[in-house]
């Protein structure tokens, strides 16, 4: 492609004499063998990095040379690698907007690149962000001077080793106690009590987190100019201005400053786990669980994750020696798309010099921005769903903001960059028509092209009542009359129970019968009234005896149908106490196995009408999908789960009402449906994941239905509140 070297706007700045402002300090940093320069604006406290190629221009801004003279010298020195006039205009505009340079007619440069106005609009949008906005409070320097001498021992190599050992020990503790943690988490995570504790505890944790940043900065001789409060999802969280770490020439020191918050939160999570393991159930254990959960999830999902622009991102940038990785990756991807569009529109484009010499840098620059965008999209969708469950109107507001910030705003910035590209004016009409056609094509695909979809639900291997062997009363298992796995016929005795209460009652009743008989024999022929009373008492006793004998006969549990007798663990039933209605065993017939599936109200409409294929994966057979088909009956609404194993009270996947002692009442409306496996399963009661493949449907129709469901949910919430 033809390279564009000249700019039609060059005449406006060619005769200017720009220079760096007096309050700008320059410091060089070495990154992967390349020189980078940090420009510190002492008036605003901001730091700006430029690479060596850009500094060839910045370093010549001394007020003596004109812009044209500087550019001509760059042409003579660098030849084809020299920046174009558009590059020079863009760099000067960015420097002017940052308050780093001044010239005779500074407003002209700002007008050409329109950077100042864009920055103001961007800052205003940031303040209006419903997800996050900040409020500066005060300068903490005096406070840090008093606090640091008292805690300086925490910022030594020995303390770093202790921290690493503590985190490693906590990981081992979590690994060995994972089952207990999972059960406790299912019962307490996201409950109202847990959320109330989080609301109070998280700002306090963030305060200690930010104090760690501030003290680490103080450890390396840097100042902290501001401390404030950042409101994230309407939760107040303190913050400190740690931009002074850019002054540090050692990337290890910069990484330690960024990692201070991660180390603080992971330490609190480790202490929370240790306390949780040490105490019994109660308020203190709930606090410990909250501390552990907040510290762990915050580190893994947000603060310590390099894909989010928090501490983990800055640690990665410094350790990898790739400053401004996110911004540079966005720029690299933007340039790739611009080159593609320039090729499609047959327009010239500027040649961009590849300054990254190693393969890892080029690879990260291409992949980081898409990966970060995708991760932030997933996190935002989860947030929208969670907030919408609590307040649907707020979910809609945050959804609109998410679409703007993650989709529309990047597209707007990309279109703006395209419009500023050299030669765009010559192809503006073609680009406009291309945009219209591309948008229309995308909308047509969304509205007309069916897209496959599926619903993944939880289920339990289910048997009809005739196949279930249940205790008829509270008793103990006296004997197992058949072995697990043995074939039985209908009516065959399986288990004999013994109820000590019935045995005692029968013995007492037999004594009463003997006395009644003796009284009857003594009074016979002498006292007719006593004879009549004794006969009536004897008849009552015999009736009670018949009832007790009937109950004792029912203690022998028999097979209702023919099949295979199955116990989960035969030895567990020997002499074991059982309660009335307790499931003891199964008689598995040769009929196909049924899985009872629990479907949420959100998915029930799709499940009723659009199922085209069913696959079941049993927990005891991970990785193997079994084909199934839905049974004829329609899904039914239920107030209780078909099995306690499905509820999170005992570690199952379905959230249940914490107030329900049985752990069977789901926390949201649920429906059940039965699917029949194509093969026979010799066990019942096991959990399963059921994939319900649906008839393809256009995405636009699916989104419209979801919006309707959200509206109806909000309407029902409003009606319920009134």
N, C-alpha and C positions, 0 to 999 in steps of 0.2 A: 504494500500500500504506500501511497505517497505520504510523506511526512510533512506536516504543517509547521513551518518554522516561524512565520511572521504572524502578527496579530493586527487587525484593523484599529485596535484601541491603543497601539503602542505610542502614537504621537502625544497622547495625554500625559504620559509619565516619563517619556524619554529624557526630558530636560530637568527632571527633579533630582535633588541631591539628598537622598534618604540617609539616615544614620540611626544607629541604635540609641535609645534614650539613655540618659545618665544613670537611671535607677535599674538598669538591666545588667546583671552579672552573667558571665559565660564560664562554664566549667566543662571540661572534656571527660568523657567516659569511654572506656574500651569495651566493646560488645562483640564477641566472637571474632576478635581480631580486627574489627572495624571501629572507626572513631565515630562517636556520637557526641553531640554538644547539647548541654542543658542550659537553657536561658531562664534565669530567675528574675521575674518581675517583682522587685521589692515593694513596689507600690500596691500591688494586689496580692502578693504572696503566692502567685501561681508559678508553676514550672512548666517549661515547654522543651521538648526534645526535637532536634533536627539531626538528620544524618549528615555524613561528610559531604555528600554531593550538594545538599541544600546549603551547607555552611560555606561552601565555596562562594555562594552568593551573599549569604548573611555576613560573612567575615569581611566583605568589601564595603559594607554600608558604614562609611566613616564620615559622610557629609561632604567630602571633597569631590568625589566622582559622581557623574550623572548616572542615571539608570542605564542609558544607552552605552556609556563608556564601560560600565561594569559588564554589561552583556557582551560587548565586543571583546573584552578581555577574556571572558569565559569561552567565547568562540575560538579565539586564538589558542587558548590553553587546552581545551577539551575536544575541540573539533566536533565530530558527529555526536559525541556524548554530551555536548553542552545542552542546557535547558533551552526550550523554545521561548519565544516572547510571551506566549500564554502561560507557560510555567512561571516565568518571572512575575507576571502580573498576579498570578494566583498566590505565590509565596509572599509577595509584598502585601497583598490584601490580607492574608492570614496574620502576618506580623503586625500590621496596622490594627487589625481588629483586636489582637491580644494586647495592644498598648506597648509594643516593643520597639517600634520605629516611629520616626517623625520626619516630615519633609516640608517643603514650602507649601504644597497644596495637598495636604493629607486627605481632605474629604473626597478628592477625585478618585483616589485609589479605592477608598471605601465604597464609593458609588459604583465603581466598575464591578467589583466583586460582591457587593451587597452583603458583606459578612457581618457588619455590626448589627444591622437590622435583624438578620437571621439569628444572631446570637441572642439578642433580646427576646425575640419570639420564642426561641428554644428554652430560655430560662423561664419565661412566663408559662410555657406549657408544662415545664417541670414542676413549677409551683402548683399548677392546677391538677397534677397527676393524682387521681383518687387512690392509687395504690401506694404512692410514696411522695412525701414532701417534707422539707426540713426547715427547722427554725434555729438559727444561731443564738447562743446565750452569752458566753463570756470567755475571757482569756484565762486558761488555767495555769499559767506559768508559775505564779506564786505558790499555788497549792502543790504543784509537782515538786518544787524545790523543798518543801517541807516533808513530803511523803517519801520521796525516793531514798534518802539516806536510811530510812527505817526498813525498806524492803529490798535494798540493793543486793542482798544475798540471793534473791530469786533470779537474778539476771547474770548468772555465772555458768561456766561450763558444767560444774557439778550439778547445778539445778536442772540443766538441760538433760543430763543423763538420768536424773531422778524422774523427770517428767516422762521420758521415753519408757523407762521401766514401769512406771505407773500405768501408762496407756497400754503397754503390752500385757501387763497383768490383768487389766480390766477386759481386754479382748479375750484372753483365756477364760476369765470368769464368765463372760457372756456366752462363750462357746459351750462350756461345760454345764451351764444352767439355762440353755436356750429354751428347752421345753417349758420349764417353769416360767421363764420370762414371757414366752408366747402366750401361755394361758392367762397370766396376769394382765398382759397387755390387751388381749381380746376383751377382758372383763372391764378394764378401766380406761383404755385409750379412747379419746374423743367423747367421753361421757361429760355431762354438764359440770360435774365436780372437777374433772380433769381440766376442762377448758377454763373454768374460773381460776384454777390454780395457775395455769399457763399465763393468763392475762396479767396476773400479779407478779409472777416470778420472772417472766422473760425480760421485761425491762430492767429488772435488777441484775440479771445475768449479763445483759448487754452493757450495763454500766461498768461491771467488772471487766468485761471484754475490752471495752474502749479504754479503760484505765490501763490495761496491759499494753495496748498500743502506745499510749502516752508515756508510760514509764520506760518502755523500750526505746522510744525516741529520745527521752531524757538520758538514757544509758549511753547513747551514742552522740550526745551533745547537740541534739536538734531541739528546736523550739516547737511548741504546740500553740498556734495562734488562736484557735477557736475550739470550743466545745458547744454542742447543741443537742437538739432532739430531732430525730427523724421519725416521722409518723408513717409507718408501713402497715397497710391494711388497717389503719386507724389505731394501731398499737404504738404507743410512744416508746422509742428506742434511742438511747443516747448515741452520740457519735463524736469523734474528734477529728480535726483536720490534720492528717498525717502526711500532707504533701511535702513537708520539709525533708522527708526521707530521700527525695530525689537529689538532695545535695550530697548524699553519701556516695563516695566513689566505689566502695566495696559492694558488689552485688549480694554477697552473703549477709552483710549488715542490712541492706534493704529488704532482703527476704525475711530476716528475723523480725524486722519491724512489722511486716505484713503478717507473718506467722504468729505474732504474739497473741492475737485474738483467737486463732485456732487452738493454740496451746492452752489458753485459759478455758475455753469451752470444753475441750476434750478432757482437761483436768477435772472440771466440774462434773462432767459425765462419768468419769472414772470414780470420783468420790460418791456420786449418787448411786452407782452400781454397788460399791462396797457397803454403803449404808443400807441399801435395799436387801442385800444378802444377810446383813447382820441383825436386822430387827424383824419383829413379827408384824402381822397385818395390823394396820391402823393408820392414823393420820401421818405419822412420821414416815412410814413406808410409802405412802402415796406421794409425799413431797419428794422423797428420794427417787421414786420412779419418774416423776415429772422432771426433776433435775437431770436424770440420766437420759431421758427421751429427748428433751430440748437440746442438751449439749450434743448428743449423738446425731440426731437428725439435722440440726443446724449445721454441724460440721460436714456431714456427708452430702446433704442435698443443696445447701446454699453457701454458707460461709467458706467452707473448705473445698468447694467444687470449682475447678478452674473454668468451667463453662459459664458460671455466673460471675459477673464482674465484682466480686467481693475479695476477701483476703486471699483465697486460694488462687485466684487469677493473678494477683500481683506476685505471689510467691512463685508461681510457675514462670511468669515473665522474667523474674530476676534469676531464678535458678537455671532456666534455659537460655538466659542471656538474650532474650527477645523482647526488648521494650516496646510498649504500645502494640502488643500482638493483636489485640482485638481491632483497634482502629486500622492498623495496617492490613489485616486480613480482609476487613470490609472493603478497603480501598483496592486491594488486589482483585477481589471478586468483582467489584464494580468495574474495574478496568477490563476484566475478561469479558463481561457482558457488553461493555461499550465497544470493544473490538469486534464482538460478534455482530452487534447491531450495525456498526460501521461497515462491516463486510456485506451485510444483507442490503443496506441502503446505498452501497457503492459510494460512501463518503470517506474522505481522508481522515486519518487519525494520527495522533501524536505517538511517536515511538517512546515507550516507557523503558527505561534502563533497569535491568534486573540487578539490584545491589546485593542480593543474598547469594553468597558464594557456595553454601553447602546445601545438600539435598534436604536435610531435616527442616531447615528454615523455610525453604520453598514449599515443602509438603505441609507444614503447619500453617503457613500463610494462606494456602488454598483451602484447607479443611476447617480451620478453627471457626471462622464466621458462620458457615452453614451449620456446623455442629452446635455452636452456642445458640444460634437462632432456634434450632429444633428443640434443644433442651428447654430454653425459656418458653417456647410455645407449649410444650408438654406441662411444665410447671404452671403456666398461666391457665391452661384448660382445667387442670386439677383444682386450682384456686377458684376459678369461676364456678365449677361444679359444687365445691364445698360451700362457698358463700351463697350460691343460689338455693341450696338446701336449707340454709338458715334464714335468708331473706331474698326472695326471688327478684325483687326490684333492684336490690344492690348487685345481684349477680348480673342482671342485664346491663347496668351501668358499667361494671368492670369488664364485661364482655365487649361492650362498645369501645371502651378504652384499649383493650387488648388488640382488637382488630385495627384500631388506628395506629397504635405504637409498633405493632409487630408486622403489619401488612401494609397499610396505606401510607404511613410515614416513610418507610424505606422505599416504597415505589415512588413516592413523591420526590424524595431526594435523588433517586436514580434518574428520573425524568428530568429533574433540574440539571443534573450533571450532563445528561445527553444534550439538552438545549444549549448548554454553554460550550459544547464541543465544537472545534473548528469545522467549518463546512456544513454545520447543521442547517443554517438558513437556506442553503440550496436544496435541501431535501425535506424541508418542514412539511410540505403537503403530503409527500409519500409517507413520512413518519406518522402524520396524523391519521391518514387512511389505514395504515398498517395497525396503529393502535386500536382504531375503531373495529377493524376486522378481527384482530386478536381478542379484544374484549367480547365481541359478539360470539366468536367461536367458543371462547371459554364459557360464556353464559349458556350457549346452546348445549355444550357438553354437560354442564351441571344440570340442566333442565331436562335433557333428553336421553343421555347415555346411561343405561342401568349399570350400577356398580354393585358387585357382590358384597354382602355383609353377613354377619353372624352374631349370635348372642351366646356367651359362655355363662352357664348357670351351674349351680351346685345341686347335687342329688345324693340319694342314699339307695343302696340296693334294697328293694322292698319286696315283701312277700304278703300274700293274702292272709286273713285271720286264720283260715283252716291250716295254714302251714306253720303257724306259730304255736309253740308250746309254752304256755304261761302258767305260773303258780296260781292255784285256786284259792289260796289263803296264806296268811302268815305262818310259815312252818320252817322245818329244816329238811334238807335232802337226806332221806334215810338210805336210799339205794338207787343206783343207776341200773336199770334192767336190760339196757342194750348199750352197745358201744358206739361212739361217734364214727360215722361212716358206714354203719350197718344198714342194710335194706330192711324196711318194716312194711307191714300191711295195715290197712285201716282197722282201728280198734285194738291194735297191739299195745300192751303196757310198755311205757318208756321210762318213767321216773316215778319212784314211790316217795311221797313226802310223809312227814310225821309232824303232827301238830300237838305239842305237849298239852296245850289247853284242852283240846278235844279229848285226849286220853284221860286227863284228870276229870273232866266233866262226865265222861262215860263211867269211870270208876265210881264217882259219887252217885250217879244216877242208878247204877246197879245196886249200890247199898240201899238207896231209897226204895227200889223195887223189892229187895229182899225184906225190908221192914214192912212195906205195905202188904206183901204176901203173908207175913207172919200175923199182922193185925187182922187181915181178912180171915185167916184160918181160925184165929182165936175167937173172933166175934161171930163166926158163921153159925146160924141157927139160934143164937141167944139174943143178939141185939141187932135188929134189922137196920136201924139208922147208921150204926157204925159200919155195918157191912156195905151199905150203899156208899158211904163216904170213902171207904177203903177201895171199893171198886172204881170210883171216879178218879181217885188219886193214882191208882195203878194204871188206869187208862191214859192219864196225862203222862205218867212216867214212860209208858211204852211208846207214846207218840214222840216224846222228846228223844227217847233212845233210837227210834227209827230215823229221826232227823240227824242225830249225831252219827249214826252208822252210815247214813247217806253222805254226810260231809266227809267222813273218814274214807268212804269208798271213792270219793272224788279226789282224794289225795294220791291216788294212782293215776298219773297222767297218761293218756292214751293218744295214739295217732289218729287224727281225723281223716287223713288221706294216706295213700301209699306213697312211698318215696324213700329218700336217704335221710337217716337221722344224723343231724349235725350239731355238735357242741363247739363253742369257741375254744374252751379249755375244760376238758373233762375233769381234771383233778381239782379245779376250782369249785365244783359243785359237791364234792364229797363232804358230807356233814356240814354243809354251809347253810346259814340262815337266809331265807328268801322271803320277800314280801308279796302280798296279794297282787296279782296282775303282772308280776315281773316276768320278763321274757327270759326263758331258760334255754331253749333250743329251737331248732327248726326241723321240719320234715320237708325236704326238698324234693318236689315231684319233678317229672321230666318236662313240664311245661316251660316255655321260655321265661327267662328272668326279667323282672320288671324293675326299672329304676324310677323312683319318684323324684321329680325335679322341682326345685323351688325357683320361681321366676319373680323378679321384682315387678312392681306395678308399672314402672317406666317402660319395660320391654314386653308387657303382656299383649298389647295390640299386635305387635309384629309376630309374636309366637302363635297367636290364635290363627292367623290367616296366611303366613308367608313361609312356613317351614317346608323345605324341600329335601333336607337330609339331616340325619342325626348321627352324631358320633359320641361315644362314651369312653372316658378314660378312667379306669378304676385306680384308686389310690394304691391298692396292693399290686397293681400292674402298671407302674409308671412307664410312659413311652409307648404303650400299645393302645391304639384306638380301636374300639369295637363298634361295628355298625349296629344301628338300632332304627326303630320306626316309632312314631307317636301312636298312642292308642286312640280309639275313636272319641272318647269323651272330651268335652271342652275343659280347659283349665278352670280350677275352682279356687275362689278366695278362701284363705284360711287365717285363723287367728293364732294357731299354734303350729310349730314345725312338726313334720312327721317323725323326726327323731332328734333327741337331745344332742346327738353327735354332730348335728349341723350347726348348733348354736355356738357362739364364741365363748360362752361360759365355761365350756370344757375344751376349748381350743379349736372349735369348728369355724367355718368361714363366714357364717351369717350373723350379723350383729343382732343381738337380742336386748330386750328391755332389762336393764340392771335390777329393776325392782321385782322381776319374776324369779322366784326362788328355783323353779324347775328349769329355767333357761330355755323355755320353749316358745315364748312369746316374741316374735320378731319386732324389731324397733321401727319398721316401716311396713306398710301393707305388702303382703306376699301372696302369690298364687302357686298352686301345685298342679303338675301334670305328670302323667305316666308315659314312659317310653319303654318299648319292649326290645330287649337285645335279641340279635339273631342267633346267639349261641347261649348255652346253658352255663350259669355260674353256680358252682357248688357251695357258695357261702352267701350270707345275707348280712345286712347291717353296715357294710363298708361304704365309705364315702366315695363319691365320683364327681368328676368334672364332665359336664355335658355340653357339647358344642352343637348349637342349633343353627345350621346354615339356612339362610333366608333367600327367598326369591329376589334377584337383583332389582334395585330401585334407584332412580336418579338421586344424586346427592341433594339437589335443591328441594325435592319432595321430602327427603328425610329431615333436612334442616327445618323446613316449614312445620313438620309434625312435632319436632322437638320444641320449637318455639311455642307452638300451640299448647303442648303439655306444660311448659314452663308458665305460660299465661294462666292456664286453668289451675295450676298449683297455687300461683299467687292469688287468684280470685278466691279459691277455697280457703286459703290462709286468711284473707281479709274477711270473708264471711264468718269463718270460725272465730276470728278475733272480735267481731261485733256481736 
